[in-house]
Amino acid sequence: MSNSTSNSVSPPPLTVGVRVPSTQPVWPMVIGIISIVWGAVGVMGSIAAAFTGQISQNGGSDEQDLFEYMPAWWGNWVFVASIVSVAMCAMLVVGGILLVKRRRHSRGIHLLYAYLDILTTVAGTVVQLVLADYSSMTALLRLGHIAGMAAGAASLTYPVFLLVWFCRRKIKKDLKAMREATPATTGN
């Protein structure tokens, strides 16, 4: 038995076009995708809320009980608030897409969304608390109304996260380093 060193295998030569792993941070892709999904779900939910509010107010639903305890204009307010929410959620989708594409402007869009979402959620909750006639509501209706406001408050988790995330020094530095346009050589 002899060892043959003449038949050693050498690695294939590097060729042009081989991609080298990127040292770019992964967080823009993760946060961007979360924003796209969260925004898309918000658009669909807001559209459903707009039509549900209009149908319920106009007597097209058996669940009209809640509207009996709210002012006459409540259904219109829900409709307008839902349209504003659709616009805000669409803005979040755009911000997410720009973040996935690593555009600097995505930070501003995310922060604007976060501030507007917090403002509209707090305003909507205050309006509901002030206008609802809890004394004449049934216990089950009261519980449902309060649970809905609690869910609204819980929905502030992502906007607050965005405010904290995008105000971090390291994230600002990463964003500053991001390119404004995707070079044609990457194939994106």
KESERO-861455 format. One record per residue (C-alpha): residue in one letter; x, y, z. Coordinates in nm, 2 decimals, padded with zeros to 4 digits. Example, Ala and Ser with C-alpha at 12.3 -4.5 7.8 and 13.67 -1.06 7.14 Angstrom:
BEGIN
  type      px      py      pz
     A   01.23  -00.45   00.78
     S   01.37  -00.11   00.71
//
This chain:
BEGIN
  type      px      py      pz
     M   00.00   00.00   00.00
     S   00.14   00.33  -00.10
     N   00.02   00.68  -00.04
     S  -00.01   00.87  -00.36
     T   00.04   01.24  -00.32
     S   00.03   01.31  -00.69
     N  -00.35   01.26  -00.70
     S  -00.44   01.52  -00.44
     V  -00.76   01.71  -00.50
     S  -00.74   02.09  -00.50
     P  -01.04   02.32  -00.44
     P  -01.21   02.46  -00.74
     P  -01.09   02.81  -00.84
     L  -01.30   03.11  -00.74
     T  -01.51   03.24  -01.02
     V  -01.65   03.58  -01.09
     G  -02.00   03.62  -00.96
     V  -01.97   03.42  -00.65
     R  -02.15   03.59  -00.37
     V  -01.96   03.65  -00.05
     P  -02.18   03.65   00.26
     S  -02.28   04.00   00.36
     T  -02.18   04.17   00.68
     Q  -02.49   04.39   00.67
     P  -02.72   04.37   00.97
     V  -03.02   04.14   00.95
     W  -03.26   04.35   01.16
     P  -03.39   04.56   00.86
     M  -03.52   04.25   00.70
     V  -03.68   04.12   01.02
     I  -03.84   04.45   01.12
     G  -03.94   04.52   00.76
     I  -04.12   04.19   00.72
     I  -04.30   04.23   01.06
     S  -04.41   04.58   00.95
     I  -04.54   04.45   00.62
     V  -04.74   04.18   00.78
     W  -04.86   04.39   01.07
     G  -04.96   04.67   00.83
     A  -05.14   04.43   00.59
     V  -05.34   04.28   00.87
     G  -05.42   04.63   00.99
     V  -05.54   04.73   00.65
     M  -05.77   04.43   00.63
     G  -05.90   04.47   00.98
     S  -05.96   04.84   00.94
     I  -06.16   04.79   00.62
     A  -06.37   04.53   00.79
     A  -06.43   04.76   01.09
     A  -06.53   05.04   00.85
     F  -06.80   04.83   00.69
     T  -06.91   04.66   01.01
     G  -06.96   05.00   01.18
     Q  -07.17   05.12   00.88
     I  -07.38   04.80   00.86
     S  -07.44   04.79   01.24
     Q  -07.54   05.16   01.25
     N  -07.78   05.12   00.97
     G  -07.96   04.83   01.13
     G  -07.81   04.56   00.92
     S  -07.69   04.36   01.22
     D  -07.84   04.18   01.52
     E  -07.55   04.31   01.72
     Q  -07.68   04.67   01.72
     D  -07.69   04.68   02.10
     L  -07.37   04.87   02.15
     F  -07.48   05.15   01.91
     E  -07.79   05.21   02.13
     Y  -07.55   05.33   02.40
     M  -07.34   05.56   02.18
     P  -07.43   05.89   02.01
     A  -07.60   05.88   01.67
     W  -07.28   05.98   01.49
     W  -07.08   05.70   01.64
     G  -07.10   05.47   01.33
     N  -06.97   05.75   01.11
     W  -06.69   05.82   01.36
     V  -06.59   05.45   01.34
     F  -06.60   05.46   00.96
     V  -06.37   05.77   00.95
     A  -06.14   05.63   01.21
     S  -06.12   05.31   01.01
     I  -06.03   05.49   00.69
     V  -05.75   05.68   00.88
     S  -05.63   05.35   01.02
     V  -05.62   05.20   00.66
     A  -05.40   05.49   00.56
     M  -05.17   05.45   00.86
     C  -05.14   05.08   00.81
     A  -05.07   05.13   00.44
     M  -04.80   05.37   00.55
     L  -04.65   05.09   00.77
     V  -04.65   04.85   00.48
     V  -04.46   05.11   00.27
     G  -04.22   05.17   00.55
     G  -04.16   04.79   00.59
     I  -04.10   04.76   00.21
     L  -03.85   05.04   00.22
     L  -03.68   04.89   00.53
     V  -03.64   04.56   00.35
     K  -03.49   04.75   00.06
     R  -03.26   04.92   00.32
     R  -03.37   05.28   00.24
     R  -03.30   05.55   00.50
     H  -03.64   05.70   00.47
     S  -03.80   05.39   00.63
     R  -03.70   05.52   00.97
     G  -03.90   05.84   00.93
     I  -04.21   05.65   00.80
     H  -04.19   05.40   01.09
     L  -04.16   05.68   01.35
     L  -04.45   05.88   01.19
     Y  -04.66   05.56   01.20
     A  -04.57   05.50   01.56
     Y  -04.66   05.85   01.67
     L  -04.98   05.86   01.48
     D  -05.09   05.52   01.60
     I  -05.02   05.61   01.96
     L  -05.21   05.94   01.92
     T  -05.51   05.79   01.75
     T  -05.53   05.49   01.99
     V  -05.53   05.72   02.29
     A  -05.78   05.96   02.14
     G  -06.01   05.68   02.04
     T  -05.99   05.53   02.38
     V  -06.07   05.86   02.55
     V  -06.36   05.92   02.31
     Q  -06.50   05.58   02.39
     L  -06.47   05.63   02.77
     V  -06.63   05.97   02.76
     L  -06.92   05.89   02.53
     A  -07.02   05.54   02.64
     D  -07.32   05.53   02.87
     Y  -07.20   05.25   03.10
     S  -07.48   05.30   03.35
     S  -07.74   05.17   03.11
     M  -07.53   04.90   02.94
     T  -07.57   04.53   03.03
     A  -07.27   04.38   03.22
     L  -07.18   04.16   02.92
     L  -07.18   04.47   02.69
     R  -06.98   04.67   02.93
     L  -06.72   04.39   02.95
     G  -06.70   04.36   02.58
     H  -06.65   04.74   02.54
     I  -06.38   04.74   02.80
     A  -06.21   04.43   02.65
     G  -06.21   04.61   02.31
     M  -06.04   04.91   02.46
     A  -05.78   04.69   02.63
     A  -05.71   04.52   02.30
     G  -05.66   04.86   02.15
     A  -05.41   04.95   02.43
     A  -05.23   04.62   02.37
     S  -05.20   04.70   02.00
     L  -04.96   04.99   02.11
     T  -04.69   04.73   02.17
     Y  -04.55   04.75   01.82
     P  -04.56   05.13   01.78
     V  -04.38   05.17   02.12
     F  -04.13   04.91   02.01
     L  -04.06   05.10   01.69
     L  -04.01   05.43   01.88
     V  -03.76   05.26   02.11
     W  -03.59   05.06   01.83
     F  -03.54   05.34   01.58
     C  -03.41   05.59   01.85
     R  -03.12   05.36   01.95
     R  -02.78   05.49   01.87
     K  -02.66   05.17   01.69
     I  -02.97   05.16   01.48
     K  -02.93   05.52   01.38
     K  -02.57   05.44   01.28
     D  -02.68   05.14   01.08
     L  -02.95   05.34   00.90
     K  -02.70   05.62   00.82
     A  -02.48   05.36   00.66
     M  -02.76   05.22   00.44
     R  -02.74   05.29   00.08
     E  -03.01   05.51  -00.08
     A  -03.05   05.30  -00.39
     T  -02.98   04.93  -00.46
     P  -02.68   04.90  -00.69
     A  -02.76   04.73  -01.02
     T  -02.49   04.47  -00.96
     T  -02.68   04.29  -00.68
     G  -02.96   04.18  -00.90
     N  -03.23   04.32  -00.67
//
